[in-house]
Amino acid sequence: MSVDSKARYQFKRMLEDLASKRGRGTELISVYITPDFEIVKVIQQLRNEQGTAANIKSKTTRKNVISALERIVQFLRTYADTHRRPPSNGMAIFCGNVAGREDIADIKLYWVEPPEQITIRMYRCDQEFVLDPLREMLQVKETVGVLVMDRREATLATLRGKRIDIVRKLTSGVPGKHGKGGQSARRFERLIEIAAHDYAKRVAEAANEIFSQISDLRAVIVGGPGPTKDEFLKSELLQDRVKNKIAGVLDTGYTDEQGVKEVVNKSGEILADLDILKEKSLIQRFMEELVAGRGLATYGEREIRHSLELGAVELLLISEGIRKNRVTAKCQSCGHELQETVEDVEKFKKQLSARECPSCGETRLSLVESKDVVQELLELADQFGAGAEFISTETEEGKQLLIAFKGLAALLRFRPAA
Ligand SMILES: [Zn+2]
């Protein structure tokens, strides 16, 4: 598991959390600041917005918006004491009354330096926080190779995020079908065949060269209007490392930039299928190993924690549906600490006040730490050299992981001692 996917998980959960906040009126403020923008100028703009907010009709909304703006300004002032400009990727600030009730004001401020650069400046007041610009950053940005071809021309392109680059264009020079009969027609057919083969070879050489150089190549998608692409794929001209990445072959109307766009438009579906396929095969591998009974598969949080700490885990499978926290409580009398995994931290906190310390018997346990359990396991995985993959809950296999195995499974390198 790379640092990237851990940060990604954290970022994703944060967006989920922000998305759950609702204002009673249009009182939740989202501010997006590009990295080149001076903080003092942002403060000036927010001051102006405070003036405008004075015209808001609803008294509570007005009060909440003005307080939230004040809070953001204070935050930026403190930030500007040490920084003239935002961080290198810019920053997004979310602030407002998240109590969701009229009689209570609970103005909270959240801010984030996103994993990618913020490219738009925005100030928005709404019933919810504006998160789409951040959500877009979550999309996987590996490169997809695109080849569209027919018997006349071929276009090779790469797709990364939303960016399409046309890398090369080739033409065949193969003449169209001819009406002549007899000897010369046969000779002509032969010439066409040679030219077509030469063209296919050139296309394959280009694809082999271009696609095999891409270090984060996720998939190759091939398109084109007729049977030429299928014949080309059957011809064995592509190297295995390119061929093995082919995730889809589809019909398009064109073989130029337009054709590439047609492929890109359908690529989302193809890539989603690819993810699902990968997830399914991981769960199947786990199930097979479990049935084989060699002790090289395990599940359950306690077992997985144990195996991780022994360095026995090769790959951790984590359901995206897990919402649990690892809590630590400490006895204020004797200092005894206990750790548990719970779904509802608030509930745990309440129950603690009546609970006896297992060490001294006093009822003086209090919560000292609470951490997302997935985050914690990812850190353990990192520390003990285990890989990790997230499994969605959209497939039968994914649901099975969440329900039957409580969302956690692991493939092991060796059988841990009991
Ligand atoms: Zn105690």
Boltz pocket constraint, residues with backbone or C-beta under 6 A from the ligand:
constraints:
  - pocket:
      binder: B
      contacts: [[A, 331], [A, 332], [A, 333], [A, 334], [A, 335], [A, 336], [A, 357], [A, 358], [A, 359], [A, 360], [A, 361], [A, 362]]
      max_distance: 6.0
